[in-house]
Amino acid sequence: MSKRSRGNGLDTAPKWRHPVLDFDGIAEIDGTEHALQLGHTVDIPLKATHRVSCTGDKPLVFIEIQYGQLLDESDIIRLSDDYNRV
């Protein structure tokens, strides 16, 4: 699980959508927690600090979809990371 911020604030910046495919979790967006369940979708606003975590005993399965005019990950700012990618 990493906590990161995305988006350079430009209209060309990528936007992010996370549809949940299976099991339960939480999306924390700018400090507010949103419950995730099968079929839920969460959109990440530009420049939002966010992280997604599993709350059940089975792995949370979701897809990260990037859309917009500019599609790359060069705008990721990792604020913390349980996998030592910071």
N, C-alpha and C positions, 0 to 999 in steps of 0.2 A: 504494500500500500504506500503510495506517495502522496504528498500534499503539494499541489502545484498551482501555478497561475498561468493562464494562457491568453493570448490576444494582444495585438499591438494597437488596438483601438481604431484601426483603419477599416474602411468598408471592405477592403480586399482580404482582411484577416479571416482565417478559417473559423468556423463555428463548430460546436461539438454537440452530439446527441448520443445518449447511452440507453438503448432499449434493453430491458432485462429479459433474458431467455429462461432462466430457471433459478429457483430458490430465493432467499431473502437477504437483504442488505440495507445499508444506509448510504445515502449520498450527502456529504457535507458540502454545502455551497456557501461561501462567505460566512461561515460560522453557524449556519442554520442546517439542522438535520432533516432529511426527507426520507421517509421509509420507502424501500424498494421491494417490489414483489413481482412475480411473473406477470408479464404484460405491461408493466409500468415503463415509462420513458422519462428521462430527465434531460433537459437541455442545460448546457453550461454557458452562461453569458460571457461575453468578452471581458477579459481581465479578472474574472472571478477566481478566487482561491477555492480549490475543491479537492475532494478525495472521495473514493468509493470503497466501502469495506463490507465484508460478509458478516452477518449476525447469526447465521444458522450453523448447524453441524455439517452441512454439505457445502461445497464451493459455490459461491455466487457466480452465475454465468451471465455476462452482458457483452454487448458489442459496442465499441467506440466508433462512431461515424463522424468523419470530418467532412464538412462541406463549405463551399464558398469559392471565391475567385482564386485565392492563394492557398494551395494545399501542401503544407509541410509542417514539420514539428520544430522549426527553429525558434519559435516564440515561447517554448516551454521554459518556465523558471521553476526549478524544483526547490521547494522550501523545506521539505523533509522527505526522507525516503527510507522505508524499512529494508530496502534491498541495496543500500549503499551506492546509489547512482548519483548522489548529490556531489 
